[in-house]
Amino acid sequence: MNKEIRIISGDGETGTVERYSGKCSERAIKLRLARERCNGDRWAKAVQYSHSNNGCNVGIDLETGEYCTFPAID
């Protein structure tokens, strides 16, 4: 079973969240993040849902492997 992946990208402090619906491979996700980053003009990260803990959804940053809050879609 694949767990949901969300892409967070933006300029400066704020970003937008969207559901990732592409191919679920490391290469495909890295290519998508590269496009979102626009050669360094923007930032982007991919977070995969991991589990829920005391009502908080927890995700894993797919590039760093660190746990983080799983983002809600705007």
C-alpha positions in Angstrom: 0.0 0.0 0.0 1.4 3.4 -1.0 1.1 6.2 1.5 0.1 9.6 0.4 2.8 12.1 -0.7 2.4 15.9 -0.6 4.6 18.5 -2.3 5.1 21.8 -0.5 6.6 24.6 -2.5 6.8 28.3 -2.5 8.7 31.6 -2.3 10.1 33.1 0.9 8.2 31.9 4.1 4.9 30.8 2.6 4.2 27.9 0.4 1.4 25.8 -1.1 0.6 22.2 -0.5 -0.7 19.8 -3.2 -1.2 16.0 -3.4 1.5 14.3 -5.5 0.0 12.0 -8.1 3.0 11.2 -10.2 5.0 8.0 -10.4 6.1 6.8 -6.9 9.8 6.5 -7.5 12.8 8.4 -6.1 13.8 9.7 -9.5 10.3 10.9 -10.4 9.9 12.7 -7.1 13.3 14.3 -7.4 12.6 15.5 -10.9 9.3 17.1 -9.7 11.0 18.9 -6.9 13.7 20.2 -9.3 10.9 21.6 -11.5 9.2 23.2 -8.5 12.5 24.8 -7.3 12.9 26.7 -10.7 16.8 26.7 -10.6 16.9 28.0 -7.0 14.3 30.7 -7.3 11.9 28.7 -5.1 12.0 26.0 -2.4 10.2 22.6 -2.4 10.0 19.4 -0.4 8.1 16.1 -0.5 6.5 14.7 2.6 5.0 11.2 2.8 2.4 10.3 5.4 3.8 8.1 8.2 1.3 7.9 11.1 -0.9 9.8 13.5 0.3 10.6 17.0 -2.1 12.1 19.6 -4.3 13.6 16.8 -1.3 15.1 14.9 -0.5 13.6 11.5 3.2 12.8 11.1 5.1 12.7 7.8 8.6 11.9 6.6 10.6 14.4 4.5 11.6 12.2 1.6 14.9 14.0 1.0 16.2 14.2 4.6 14.4 11.2 6.2 13.4 13.4 9.1 10.0 13.3 10.8 7.8 16.4 10.4 4.2 17.5 10.5 2.3 16.1 7.6 0.9 19.2 5.8 -2.8 19.8 5.3 -4.0 20.7 1.8 -4.9 24.4 1.6 
